[in-house]
Each structure stands twice: as structure tokens, then as C-alpha cells.
């Protein structure tokens, strides 16, 4: 696989960053900042550390084995019935999560195009006719994603993602700095705080836990573990240089994921300042509207370009991740040129497009629900990954060390506890809703 010299130093971790910095991150981080100020910055920091730890393991697995996470799971489960049941559960979770995630990606990018097309224009009722044309923009975004997916070239995809991530990162970071954040309050927000025990009618505490799980789910995305393993195996196929490749991959992961963390933190900080007057953030478009007094006439344009770049980059990587996972489960060719992978990715794009058209009137709800779903699925996938990277028969002398296992187990336990608590709250609401 040839690569232009200019991008040879860039590894597959850019896929991960482009995937998790999507409309879900924009909406979830903004919602966290609007409702809790700087208070959930610790959750962003934890999410970044967790993503670096788990993504490094996933990339190392791909480099050493030359295959993806799904293939590794298949090779290590001897009982066929158990193997296929587990793979079916994993595959169902990945495809469901990707479809939900893709819906938010398309709607987010379409929102950016909608704002760009309607800036300064209103209908006769004084309202922007959002629903009328969001369908058209959603179709355009889906077509753009399909074009890049079907081109199927690693170098071309890298260039697209580097440009898109750079655009959104620069816009959000400059916005955060320009607003003059309170550095002392930011430092306080980095101190971990467990959500207080739920009190009667304590909607804030439920919302806080929901957003913490959402921030984790939008940063440590389960399907990215499949994506990174397969992409790393394709990027560094030379087994003789595995040690060197793993070292390169580590730095690639740290730098790329950290950039994504800075963007997420910038979103949270910007919202914390913009909504400090008690205004509420209810829709994606509110982010641009509420920033207008602070950023002037440039606010809508900057927000539109940022969320368009975020949505488009994630609209490309999310379907590819589903393709990698599905190809691995069925023993098909898991490369960017694989027709099977491209058709699975196309299916995810089309399902996401269909849901975007159906739920286009309330993109914020679809976006945040997808992040929470990812947060609930994460502990399950992370356990599989931990088991795989500790198998000597699979990893040779590249298995996890004591520190890696400690960090991995800690991440799994913490995310499992928060996910279980969130699930119990949702279950309580559902049972109360259907009580007669």
C-alpha cells in the first residue's frame, strides 16, 4: 500500500479522532458546559485517558496479529456455538450503535449546511424553514460520505480526515480562547466528582450522570476499537518491525486522541461561558444562536463550518468501522478496497440517512441518545479487548503489562458502574411509564 511522503508520519489514529469528534461530541460537550459549567471537565479528561489506553491496545493487537478485533475474538473462542453467539451480540451492538451514530452524524452535518444556506434569511413567520430542506442536505452529506468510502484509498481518506479535523479543531479552540475562560474554575472542573446520590425530583443529578456517560460514549466509541485494530494492521503489515510500529502507533494515538480531547474541552468551555446567563440549550442550532452576542456576526458561520466538518468526518469513519467489524466477524477481506466492507458501510450510511429523514426535526435527541448507547456498550467490548491483549498465544511478547492491565481494568469497572447506574435510571423511567 503506497502512501505519499507528506502524510507518511500520520497513522490510523486520525481515523479515531475524526470518528469521535462528530456532532455527538459537539452536542454532548456543549450540553455539559451549558448545564454544569466547567464541572464536567474531569469527565472529558477521563474519557481521553481511557480512549488512549484502549485504542493503544487495539492498535497493538492489529499490528501484532495482522487482523482486526473481531478476527481475534473468533480465533480465541474454541466452542463454535459460544463463538457465534458472542460475535452476533457484538455485531448487533456495533451495527445498532453505528446506525444511531450515523443518524446524528448526517443530521449534524446537514445542520451545518442548513445554517450556511439560511444565514441571514428567514421566512415570512420570522423562522428559518429548517425542516423543509434538511432532507436535501442529509442526502448530500450521505452521498459525499459514500463517494469517499467507495474510492477506498487509505492516503486519500487520511487527507480528507486531516483537513476536516484541522478545520473543526481550529474553529472550536479559537472560539474557546476568544471567550476568555476562567482558568481557576477550569482547574476545579478537572477534579473528579462522583454524581451525588439521586434525590427525589433531582433532575439535575440524573442529567449529570447521563451527560457523563454520554461524554465517555462520544470519546471512547466501541466501534473505534474495531476500526483502529483493522486500520493499524493495514497501515503496518510488516511483522519484522512490529516493535517499531507499536512505538509509532503509541505516539500517533496519544497525539491524535489528545487533539480530540482539546476540541471536546473547548466545546464544553465555550458553552459554559455562552450559557452562563441561565439560557437553555435545547437544539443544535441554539449553540450558534447563543454564541452570537459573544462572537458577533461570525458565530453562525464558525459554528456551521465546525459542525459540518465534524459531521462529515464522522459520517465517513462510522460506516467504515461497521464494515471492518462485520468483515472480521464473517471472515471477509477487511481492507478499504474490500467490496464486502464497502457494501456494509453503504448499508449503514443508508440506514442513517433514512433515520435522519425521519427524525430530522429533533437532531439533538438522536445525537445524545447515540452517545449514551455507546457508553453502555463500551464495557462489554473493552472486556473482550483486554482478554485478547493478554493472550500470549495471540500477542507473543507484546501482551499487556501490569500498568496496562491496571488502567484497562479500572476503565472497564468505572464505565461499567456508570453504565449500570444509567441503565437502572432508564429502566425505572420505563417501568413507571407503563405502570397502570
N, C-alpha and C positions, 0 to 999 in steps of 0.2 A: 504494500500500500504506500504509494508515494505521497509526499507532503511538501508543500512549498517551504523553503528555508525560513521565510519570515515568521511562520507560525509553528516551526518545529518544536520550540520550547514549551508550547501550550499543550497541556494534557487534557484528558477527558473530564476532569473535574469542572471545567467550564460548562459541560452539559448539566451537571448537578446544580450549579448556581443559576443557570438560565432556567432550569426547571422549577426551582423553588422560589425564585423571585418573579412571581406572577401576580395576577390580580388578587389572588388569595392573600398573598403577603401584604399587598397594598391595602386591602380592606381590613384584614385582621389586625395588622400592626396599627393602622390608623384608628380602628375602633378601640384598641387597647389604650392608645395615647389619649383619645378623646374622653374615655370614661374614667381612666385611672392615672392620668398624667404620666409621670416618669416611673410610676410604681412597678410596672411590669418589665422594666429593662432587664431585670435579672433573668426573666424567662427567655428573653432574646439571647442573652449570653449563654445560658444553659443549653439552649437549642443549638447554638453554633458549636459549642464544645461537643455536644452529643453527635451532631452531624459529622464533624471532623473525625471523631473516633470511629463511628460506624462506617462512614464512607471509606476511610483508610483500610479497614478490614475488608470491605467489599472489593476495593480495587486490588488489594494484595491477593485475595482469593482468585480474581480473574487473571492476574499476572502469573501466578504460580501454576494454576491448573489449566490455563488457556481456554477456560469456558466460563459461563455465567453462573449465577447463584442457583437458578432452577436446575441446571445440569448437575451441580454439586449435590443438591438435595437428592436428586434421583439416584446418583451413584452411591450414596451412603445409606440408603434405606433398603434393606435386603428383602423384606416381605412385600411382594407386588401390590397386594390389596391396600396395605398401610401406605405404601408409597403413592399410589394413585389417589387415595382419599386425601392425603395431606397436600399433594400437588393441586388437586381440584379445589380445595379450600383456599390455598394460596392464590391460585389463578383467578378464582371468583372474586376474592378480595381485591386483587390488583386491577382486574378489569372494571369492577364496580367503582373502585376509587378513582381510576383514570377517567372513566366516563363522567363522573361527578366533577372531577378536577378540570376536565376538558371543557365542560359546560361553563365553568367560571372563567377559564382562560379566554374562550371565544367571546363571552359577554363582556369581559373586562376590556379586551382589545377593541371590540365594537363600540364600547362606551367612549374610548379614546377617539375613534374616528367620528363618532357622533358629535362629540364636543367640538372637534376641529371643524366639522362641516356646518355646525349651527352657532358657532361663536358669534355673538352679536346679533343673532337672528331669533325672533320669537314669532309665534303665530298670533292670530287675532285675539286670543284669550290671554295673551301675555305669558304663555307657557311654551316651552320648547317641545315639539312633537317627537319625543324620544321613541315611543313605541312604533311609530309609523315606519321608521327607516332602520331601526336596529337590526331587523331581519336581514336587510340587504347588506349591511356592514358585517354581520355574522357570517353570511355566505362568503363574502370577500375574504375574510380572515381565514375561514376554513380552506378555501381554495389556495391561498398563499401558503398555508402550512402543508397542504398536500403536494404542492409543487416542489418545495424543499425536500420533503420526505421521499418523493419519487426520484429526485435527482440522485439521492443515495450516495453522495460523495462526502467522505469524512472531512476533508480540507474545506470544502465549500460550506458545510454545516458549521465548522468551527468559526469561520469568518463571519457568518451570519450572527452566531450567538455572541461572539466577542463584541461586535458592533452594537447589538441590541442591549447587552448587559452594560456596556460602557455608557450608552446614552441614558438609560434609566438610572444608573448609579450616580452619574454626574448631576443629573437634574435633582434627584432627591437629596443628595448630600449638600449641594449648594443651597437648596431651599432651607434645610435644617440650620445651616450655619448662618444664613441671612436673617433668620428669625431671632437670633441671639438667645440660645437656651441657657437656663440656669445650671451652671456646671455643678454646684453643690447638690442641687436636687437630683441631678442626673447620677451623681456618685451614690446618693442614698438609694436611688432606684435600682442600683446594681446589687444591693444587699438582698439575698434570698429571703422571701417571706412566704410562709405557707398560708394558703387561704384560711381565714378564720372558720370555725365550725359554723355550719349553716344555722341561721336563726329563723324564726318564723317570719315570713314575708320579707326575708333578706334577699331581695332580687339581686342586689349588687354582688353579694358573695357568689351566687350561682353564676352570674355573668363573668365574674373574675375567673373562676375555675374553667368555665367554658372557653374564655379567651386564652388562658394559659395552655390548655390542651390544643387550642387552635394554633397558637404560635409555635408550639412544638410540631404539630402536624403540618404546618406550612413550611417548616425548615428541614426537619428530618423526615422527608417523604419516603414511605416504604418502597415505592416503585423505583426511587433513585438508587436503591441498593442493587436492584437487578440491572438497572441502566449502567451504573458505574463498573460493575464487575465485567459485563459484556464489552463495554467500551474500552476498558483497560486491557482486556485480553486481545482486542483487535489492535489497539494502539501499540502494545509492546509484546509481540508474538515470540520474540527471541528469548528462549528459556535460559540460554547461556548467560545472559546479562540480567537475570531476574533480580539479583541484589541491587544492582544499579537502578533498574527500573522502579523497584519498590521505593528506593530513596527519592527518586524523581517524583514518583506518584505522591509521596507524603507531602513534599513541599507544594506540589501542584494542588493537592486537596486543601492544605492549610490556607494557602493564599486565596484560592477561588472561593472557598466557603466563608472565609473571613470577610472578603469583599461583600458577599451576600449578606453577612451579618451587619456590616456597617450600613448597607442600604436599608435593611429592616429597622435598625435602630433609628436611622434618620427619619423614616416614615413615622415611627412612634413619637419621636421628639417633636417633629413638625406638627403632628396632630395634637400633642399635649399643649403646645403653645396656642395653636389656632382655635382650639375649643375650650380654652381655659375660662372663657366668659360664661360658661354654662350652656352654650348651644349644643344641640344633639346631632350626631352623625347617624343618619338613617339610611342613606343611599350612597352609591359610589360617587354620584355627581356632587353630593354635598361636600366632599373633600375639596374640590376645586372652588365651589361657591364660598365656603367658609374661609378659604385662604385668600380670597380676593382682597379684603381690606389690608392684609399683611404684605402681599406680593404685587398688588396693583393689577394693572391690565395684563400682566404676563402670567398670572396664576393659572387661568384656564388653559392657555396654550402649553405651559410647562407640564401641568398635570395630564393633559390629553396625550402629549408625546410620551410621557413616562409610562402611563398605564397601557398605551398602545404597544410600546416596546416590551413591557412586562408580559402582556397577554400573548403577543405573537411568539416570543421566545418560548414560553411555556406551552403554547399550542403545538409547537414542533416537537419538543422533548417529551411531553407526556405520552403521546401516541407511540413514539419510538420505544419508550420504556415498556409499555404494554406489549409491544412487538417482541422485544428482547425476552421478556418473561415468558410469553406464550411459546415462542420458538424453542426456548430451553425446555419447557415442560413437554413438548411433543417431539423433541429430538430433531428439530429442523435447523437449517442454517441460520445462525444468529448473527448476521452481519448487515450493515447498512444497505448492501446490494441484494439482500435476500428478498425474493418476491413474496414469500410467506410473511415475513416481517412487515413488508410494506402494506400487504392487504389487511393484516391485523391493525396496523396503525391507521389505515384508511377507515376501517370499521369504527375505531374509537373516535376519530375525527367526525364521522358522520353521525354517530350517536350523540356526541357532544353538541354538534350543530342542531340536531333535532330538539334536544333538551333546551338549548339556548333560545330557539324559536318559540318553544312552548312557555318558557319561564322568563322571557326577555323583559317582562315588566318589573321583576324584582331580582336583579342580578346579585345584590348584596347577600340575600339569604342563601342562594345556591352556592355562592363563593365560600362563605364561612362554614356552612354545613360540610362542604367537601374537606375543609381543613380539619374539622373535628373528627370526621370519619377516618382520615389518615392518621390522626393522633391515636385513635382507638386500635387501629390495625398495626401500628408500629411495634409494640412489644412482641407480638407474635412473630413477625418477620425478623426482628432483631435476635430472638432466641435461636431461630434457625441459623442465622449468620454466625452467632457465637459458637454453636455446636460445630459448624463446618470449619471455622478457622482454628479450631483446637484439635482437629483430627490429623494425627501425624501421617497416616496413610494418604491423606489428601494434600497436606501442606508441606510435607517433608520437614525441613528445619526452619520453616517460616511460620510456624504456629504462633499463636498469641503468647506474650509474656505475662508475668504476674500483673504488671501495671495495666496492660491492655485488657486483661480479663476483669480486673477490679473496676476499671472505668466502664467496661461494657455491661457488667452485671449491675452496677449502680444505676446506669442509664435505664436498663430494662426494668429494674424494680421501681424506680421513681415514675417512669412513664406508665407502668402497669397500674400503680396505685392511683395516679391521677386519672388514667383512663377508666379504671373500675369505678371510681367515685363519680366521674362524669356520666358513665353508663347508668349508674344507680339513680342519679338525678333525673335522667331522661326517662328511665323506666317508671319512676314514681309519678312523673307527669302523665305518662301514657295510661297507667293504671287508674289514676284519678280521673282522667278524661273519659274513660269508658265505664266508670262506676255508675250504677243506676240506683 
